[in-house]
Amino acid sequence: MTYPVVADNGSWPGAPSSLALGPIGVAGGLRDRFIFNSLWECINASLGGLGWFNATRYDTPPGVRQNRPVTLTKEQVNWDVEIVPNTIAFAPEDVSDPGAWELGSDYRENRWGFYCTVIAESEPVSIQLAGDIRDILRGKLPEVGRGGGPFVDVFRWDAATPYKLTYLEIEHVAISRMPSYSQKWQRYMRDVRWEALDYYDSSEDSSDWAFSP
Amino acid sequence: MAGADPTGSFGDGSDFKAGIGIAMAMGLPNAVQLRPTFHWVVDATYADADSSGWTYDLGATPISWNSITDKAVNCAVEYQGGTEMGTIAGFENAITIKLTLLDADYNLLIAHGGRPPDEVFIANATYTFDRIEQTALFTVDVYTIYCTAVDQP
């Protein structure tokens, strides 16, 4: 499934008007799965748009791209599958306790850490891949539909035509690298980490944990 | 010990080579595609490359390139220790292997690629070269190539 193109005004054309821009409607683990999938689809589509999946390093003569093929995983591959550079592993981290978005706000902030581990074939490819992921998340690559700042739309992926459910605000995007390593495959490894902020609307219920229908 | 056998029993090494060659072939998988296949990474030159030779525009057409076809030669494979690590990508199994080639087979690789290969594919796994050591059995040069699996599936 491809990442839906969002209109400039932030709304998905097929979305019901009541849900087009609202952060409500789905709660619980299903909401988390939509968030997880939306982030992955966003990064996957954007890396594809940048040409990372068009690699033909082993072509004779060399093809369009000179890096080895890039794979973006969504979960751990089976142990009988060879993990070769350039592999990017997408993974969720901890979800922090939600707090009020700001003092007096009806919105609750849900802060979810994510990261991508880049296992690259060379230092230049590692730097470029990690930097592309960083700016995909920061919304600084309009040429692949990722302009407009650090926001990622969340879609209802269970709909026949996925439509926008809410959005995430991306914060604290950072690239880290181990100063030393013990394995050869870690030579050109980098982690891109960020936090995705999801805002719950609790205005229609007295409970902090409640969600609007 | 390199050089001629002072006892003369080694002769010109032809019997030794033939015997070792049979022993090497005996240990290889019957499926040809699973046998060690040596690979040379494409050597390309770009107009806008950085100091390590990587182009800033990964879609650029190289000025020149040297693409070498893979080649299989007879060799012995010895699986050694390694390390295993669970990662978010999967299970990384970076075992090391030791390839032993006699001079005739090693020279076939050099003649084919003009330089030592960069990688070897064995049974659906990719191994990158760590170092090449050269010893000898009298007049026969022996090359030992230490490799590490990118990930042994």
Chai-1 contact restraints between the chains, C-beta under 6 A:
chainA,res_idxA,chainB,res_idxB,connection_type,confidence,min_distance_angstrom,max_distance_angstrom,comment,restraint_id
A,G51,B,G59,contact,1.0,0.0,6.0,A-B,restraint_1
A,T60,B,S67,contact,1.0,0.0,6.0,A-B,restraint_2
A,P61,B,W65,contact,1.0,0.0,6.0,A-B,restraint_3
A,P61,B,S67,contact,1.0,0.0,6.0,A-B,restraint_4
A,P62,B,V42,contact,1.0,0.0,6.0,A-B,restraint_5
A,P62,B,A44,contact,1.0,0.0,6.0,A-B,restraint_6
A,P62,B,P62,contact,1.0,0.0,6.0,A-B,restraint_7
A,P62,B,W65,contact,1.0,0.0,6.0,A-B,restraint_8
A,V64,B,G59,contact,1.0,0.0,6.0,A-B,restraint_9
A,R65,B,L58,contact,1.0,0.0,6.0,A-B,restraint_10
A,R65,B,G59,contact,1.0,0.0,6.0,A-B,restraint_11
A,Q66,B,L58,contact,1.0,0.0,6.0,A-B,restraint_12
A,N67,B,L58,contact,1.0,0.0,6.0,A-B,restraint_13
A,T73,B,A89,contact,1.0,0.0,6.0,A-B,restraint_14
A,Q76,B,G90,contact,1.0,0.0,6.0,A-B,restraint_15
A,V77,B,G90,contact,1.0,0.0,6.0,A-B,restraint_16
A,W79,B,F91,contact,1.0,0.0,6.0,A-B,restraint_17
A,D80,B,P153,contact,1.0,0.0,6.0,A-B,restraint_18
A,V81,B,P153,contact,1.0,0.0,6.0,A-B,restraint_19
A,E82,B,A125,contact,1.0,0.0,6.0,A-B,restraint_20
A,E82,B,D151,contact,1.0,0.0,6.0,A-B,restraint_21
A,E82,B,P153,contact,1.0,0.0,6.0,A-B,restraint_22
A,I83,B,A89,contact,1.0,0.0,6.0,A-B,restraint_23
A,I83,B,G90,contact,1.0,0.0,6.0,A-B,restraint_24
A,I83,B,D151,contact,1.0,0.0,6.0,A-B,restraint_25
A,V84,B,T126,contact,1.0,0.0,6.0,A-B,restraint_26
A,V84,B,V150,contact,1.0,0.0,6.0,A-B,restraint_27
A,T87,B,A89,contact,1.0,0.0,6.0,A-B,restraint_28
A,A89,B,I88,contact,1.0,0.0,6.0,A-B,restraint_29
A,A89,B,A89,contact,1.0,0.0,6.0,A-B,restraint_30
A,A91,B,I88,contact,1.0,0.0,6.0,A-B,restraint_31
A,T117,B,I88,contact,1.0,0.0,6.0,A-B,restraint_32
A,P124,B,W54,contact,1.0,0.0,6.0,A-B,restraint_33
A,Q183,B,A94,contact,1.0,0.0,6.0,A-B,restraint_34
A,K184,B,T148,contact,1.0,0.0,6.0,A-B,restraint_35
A,W185,B,E92,contact,1.0,0.0,6.0,A-B,restraint_36
A,W185,B,A94,contact,1.0,0.0,6.0,A-B,restraint_37
